[in-house]
């Protein structure tokens, strides 16, 4: 007589079958997320006439018949007049616009978390409330102010705008992270005579690297891919134009040069990907710690 199979041996298989619907849903969502990117990648290596005549999926179905693979799209984008200058301008805009809000928000978050002063809670609530204000509402008033101050069309004006738009989220994330740091560490430093500035520089900054890195990625990607804010405050002057505005001008007013846009999209991904993969080990840990307190 065959002995019955132990329940403990059947349990792992049952658990695996129970997770099958979840894995299927995750797989479908991943496919829906990846397919558009795959389409853009395939189109970036196809001839312009073929792109207009057939869909990108036809290149996968008949890769040697109807695809007409080419590198001309990338050559045209990389050698286009003003593209190198646009890359440099994007770095000039993005780097200060990322560093400034992080620096200011880190000081503010430490003050809200570990310093006692009148109106602290009300001021923090005001900062958080700014998260719900659409930045589009502030563009025209700020633009009028910049015209008065002669900041319109300049990089410092755009730095200030991006700093102001990024400060509420940066302060909120960093506050939730910094407020969870061990109080004993700060009390030991204060007993030893450390000032708030010394405590911030020597303790808070090293311990808050995951949160700072996660916001660095978010802010860098948002500014690098931004078109609206740069177009409002920099205008269409090619001398200060950034990558996104240069690509917009390259594809034409009617969007007829789709093949150049697909190639340009992947060219502009290089620097953001380098930033993301350099800081990815901190990203999820810092984002989760900064978004949920407790």
C-alpha positions as CSV (number, residue, x, y, z in Angstrom):
1,X,0.0,0.0,0.0
2,X,1.4,3.4,-1.0
3,X,1.8,5.9,1.8
4,X,0.0,9.2,1.4
5,X,2.2,12.1,0.4
6,X,2.9,14.4,3.3
7,X,0.9,17.7,3.3
8,X,4.2,19.6,3.9
9,X,5.5,18.3,0.6
10,X,2.4,19.4,-1.3
11,X,2.3,22.9,0.2
12,X,5.1,24.5,-1.9
13,X,3.4,23.4,-5.1
14,X,0.1,24.8,-3.9
15,X,1.7,28.1,-3.1
16,X,3.3,28.3,-6.5
17,X,0.0,27.7,-8.2
18,X,-1.6,30.3,-6.0
19,X,0.8,32.9,-7.2
20,X,0.3,32.1,-10.9
21,X,-2.5,34.7,-11.5
22,X,-0.3,37.4,-9.9
23,X,2.7,36.5,-12.0
24,X,0.4,36.5,-15.1
25,X,-0.9,40.0,-14.3
26,X,2.6,41.3,-13.7
27,X,3.8,39.8,-16.9
28,X,1.0,41.4,-18.9
29,X,1.7,44.8,-17.2
30,X,5.4,44.5,-18.0
31,X,4.6,43.7,-21.7
32,X,2.2,46.7,-21.9
33,X,5.0,48.9,-20.5
34,X,7.8,47.5,-22.7
35,X,6.0,47.2,-26.0
36,X,5.8,51.0,-26.8
37,X,9.5,51.4,-26.0
38,X,10.3,48.4,-28.2
39,X,8.3,50.0,-31.0
40,X,10.2,53.2,-30.7
41,X,13.5,51.3,-30.7
42,X,12.6,49.3,-33.8
43,X,11.4,52.4,-35.6
44,X,14.6,54.3,-34.8
45,X,16.5,51.8,-37.1
46,X,14.0,51.9,-40.0
47,X,13.9,54.0,-43.1
48,X,11.5,57.0,-43.0
49,X,9.5,55.8,-46.0
50,X,9.0,52.3,-44.4
51,X,7.9,53.9,-41.1
52,X,5.2,55.8,-42.9
53,X,4.1,52.7,-44.9
54,X,4.1,49.9,-42.3
55,X,3.9,49.5,-38.5
56,X,6.9,48.7,-36.5
57,X,5.7,45.1,-35.8
58,X,6.1,44.3,-39.5
59,X,9.8,44.6,-39.1
60,X,9.7,41.9,-36.4
61,X,7.5,39.6,-38.5
62,X,9.6,40.0,-41.6
63,X,13.0,41.4,-40.5
64,X,14.8,40.8,-43.8
65,X,12.0,41.7,-46.2
66,X,10.2,44.9,-45.2
67,X,12.4,46.4,-42.4
68,X,15.1,48.2,-44.4
69,X,17.4,48.7,-41.3
70,X,19.6,51.8,-41.3
71,X,21.7,53.9,-39.0
72,X,21.1,57.1,-40.9
73,X,18.5,58.3,-38.3
74,X,21.1,58.2,-35.5
75,X,23.8,59.8,-37.8
76,X,21.4,62.6,-38.7
77,X,20.5,63.3,-35.0
78,X,24.1,63.2,-33.7
79,X,25.4,65.4,-36.5
80,X,22.5,67.8,-36.6
81,X,23.4,71.5,-36.3
82,X,23.1,72.6,-32.6
83,X,22.6,69.2,-31.1
84,X,25.9,69.2,-29.2
85,X,25.1,72.7,-27.9
86,X,21.7,71.5,-26.8
87,X,23.2,68.6,-24.8
88,X,25.6,71.0,-23.1
89,X,22.7,73.4,-22.3
90,X,20.6,70.5,-20.9
91,X,23.5,69.7,-18.5
92,X,23.8,73.4,-17.6
93,X,20.1,73.5,-16.8
94,X,19.7,70.0,-15.1
95,X,22.7,69.9,-12.8
96,X,22.1,73.1,-10.8
97,X,18.4,72.6,-10.9
98,X,18.9,69.2,-9.2
99,X,21.5,70.3,-6.7
100,X,19.8,73.5,-5.5
101,X,16.4,72.0,-4.4
102,X,18.1,69.0,-2.7
103,X,20.5,71.3,-0.7
104,X,17.7,73.7,0.4
105,X,15.3,70.9,1.1
106,X,17.8,68.9,3.2
107,X,18.4,71.9,5.5
108,X,14.6,72.6,5.7
109,X,13.9,68.9,6.4
110,X,16.4,68.8,9.2
111,X,14.9,72.0,10.7
112,X,11.4,70.6,10.6
113,X,12.4,67.3,12.0
114,X,14.9,68.2,14.8
115,X,14.6,71.9,15.6
116,X,11.8,73.5,17.7
117,X,10.5,77.0,16.6
118,X,7.1,78.7,16.6
119,X,4.9,77.8,13.7
120,X,6.9,74.8,12.6
121,X,3.9,72.5,12.0
122,X,2.0,75.2,10.2
123,X,4.9,76.0,8.0
124,X,5.5,72.4,7.1
125,X,1.8,71.9,6.3
126,X,2.1,74.9,4.0
127,X,5.1,73.3,2.2
128,X,3.2,70.0,1.8
129,X,0.1,71.8,0.5
130,X,2.2,73.3,-2.3
131,X,2.4,69.7,-3.7
132,X,-1.2,69.9,-5.0
133,X,-0.7,73.2,-6.8
134,X,-0.2,72.6,-10.6
135,X,3.0,74.2,-11.8
136,X,1.2,75.4,-14.9
137,X,-0.7,77.9,-12.7
138,X,2.5,79.6,-11.7
139,X,4.2,79.8,-15.1
140,X,2.7,83.1,-16.4
141,X,3.0,85.0,-13.0
142,X,6.6,83.9,-12.8
143,X,7.3,84.8,-16.4
144,X,5.9,88.3,-15.8
145,X,8.2,88.7,-12.8
146,X,11.2,87.4,-14.8
147,X,10.5,90.0,-17.5
148,X,10.6,92.7,-14.9
149,X,13.8,91.4,-13.3
150,X,15.4,90.7,-16.8
151,X,15.7,86.9,-15.9
152,X,13.6,85.7,-18.9
153,X,15.7,83.7,-21.3
154,X,18.5,83.0,-18.9
155,X,19.7,79.9,-17.2
156,X,19.5,81.3,-13.6
157,X,15.9,82.1,-14.1
158,X,15.2,78.5,-15.1
159,X,17.3,77.2,-12.2
160,X,15.1,79.2,-9.8
161,X,11.9,78.0,-11.4
162,X,12.9,74.3,-11.2
163,X,14.1,74.8,-7.7
164,X,10.8,76.3,-6.6
165,X,8.8,73.5,-8.3
166,X,10.9,70.7,-6.8
167,X,11.2,72.0,-3.2
168,X,7.9,70.8,-1.8
169,X,8.3,67.2,-2.8
170,X,12.0,67.2,-1.9
171,X,11.3,68.7,1.6
172,X,8.4,66.2,2.2
173,X,10.5,63.1,1.2
174,X,13.6,64.2,3.1
175,X,11.7,65.2,6.2
176,X,10.0,61.8,6.5
177,X,13.4,60.1,6.1
178,X,15.4,62.4,8.4
179,X,12.7,62.4,11.1
180,X,13.1,58.6,11.4
181,X,16.8,58.7,12.1
182,X,17.8,57.5,15.6
183,X,17.3,60.3,18.2
184,X,20.1,58.8,20.3
185,X,22.7,59.7,17.6
186,X,21.7,63.3,17.6
187,X,21.5,63.6,21.4
188,X,25.0,62.2,21.7
189,X,26.3,64.7,19.2
190,X,24.5,67.6,21.0
191,X,25.9,66.5,24.4
192,X,29.4,66.5,22.9
193,X,28.8,70.2,22.0
194,X,28.0,69.7,18.3
195,X,26.0,72.6,16.7
196,X,23.0,71.9,14.4
197,X,25.2,72.7,11.4
198,X,27.8,70.2,12.5
199,X,25.2,67.6,13.2
200,X,23.6,68.1,9.8
201,X,26.9,67.9,7.9
202,X,28.5,65.0,9.7
203,X,25.5,62.9,10.6
204,X,22.4,63.8,8.6
205,X,23.9,63.9,5.2
206,X,25.8,60.6,5.4
207,X,22.8,58.8,6.9
208,X,20.3,60.3,4.4
209,X,22.2,59.2,1.2
210,X,19.4,56.8,0.1
211,X,16.7,59.5,0.3
212,X,18.9,62.1,-1.4
213,X,19.8,59.7,-4.1
214,X,16.2,58.7,-4.8
215,X,15.1,62.4,-5.2
216,X,18.2,63.1,-7.3
217,X,17.0,60.5,-9.8
218,X,13.5,61.9,-9.8
219,X,14.5,65.5,-10.2
220,X,17.2,64.8,-12.8
221,X,14.9,62.8,-15.0
222,X,12.0,65.3,-14.7
223,X,14.2,68.3,-15.6
224,X,16.1,66.5,-18.4
225,X,12.9,65.5,-20.1
226,X,11.1,68.8,-19.5
227,X,10.0,70.8,-22.4
228,X,7.2,73.1,-21.1
229,X,9.0,74.9,-18.4
230,X,12.2,75.4,-20.5
231,X,10.1,76.6,-23.5
232,X,8.3,79.2,-21.3
233,X,11.4,80.6,-19.6
234,X,14.1,80.1,-22.2
235,X,12.0,80.7,-25.4
236,X,13.1,79.4,-28.8
237,X,16.5,81.0,-28.8
238,X,18.8,78.2,-30.2
239,X,21.8,79.5,-28.2
240,X,20.1,78.4,-24.9
241,X,17.9,75.6,-26.3
242,X,18.0,72.3,-24.6
243,X,17.7,68.7,-26.0
244,X,13.9,68.4,-25.9
245,X,13.3,71.7,-27.6
246,X,16.0,70.8,-30.3
247,X,14.3,67.5,-31.0
248,X,10.9,69.3,-31.2
249,X,12.4,71.6,-33.8
250,X,14.0,68.7,-35.6
251,X,10.8,66.7,-36.3
252,X,9.1,69.6,-38.0
253,X,5.9,71.5,-37.2
254,X,3.7,68.7,-38.6
255,X,5.7,65.8,-37.0
256,X,6.7,64.4,-40.4
257,X,10.2,63.4,-39.3
258,X,9.1,60.6,-36.9
259,X,12.2,58.6,-37.7
260,X,14.4,61.3,-36.2
261,X,12.3,61.6,-33.1
262,X,12.6,57.9,-32.3
263,X,16.4,58.0,-32.8
264,X,16.7,61.2,-30.8
265,X,14.7,59.8,-28.0
266,X,17.2,57.0,-27.4
267,X,20.2,59.3,-27.8
268,X,18.8,61.5,-25.0
269,X,18.3,58.5,-22.8
270,X,22.0,57.9,-22.4
271,X,22.8,60.4,-19.6
272,X,19.6,59.7,-17.6
273,X,20.3,55.9,-17.8
274,X,23.8,56.5,-16.5
275,X,22.4,58.5,-13.5
276,X,19.8,55.9,-12.8
277,X,22.0,52.9,-12.8
278,X,24.6,54.7,-10.8
279,X,22.1,55.4,-8.0
280,X,19.6,52.6,-8.4
281,X,20.7,50.7,-5.3
282,X,19.5,53.7,-3.2
283,X,16.4,54.4,-5.2
284,X,13.7,52.0,-3.8
285,X,15.0,52.1,-0.3
286,X,15.1,55.9,-0.1
287,X,11.8,56.4,-1.9
288,X,9.9,54.0,0.4
289,X,11.5,55.4,3.5
290,X,10.8,59.0,2.5
291,X,7.2,58.4,1.4
292,X,5.8,56.5,4.5
293,X,6.5,57.6,8.0
294,X,6.4,55.2,10.8
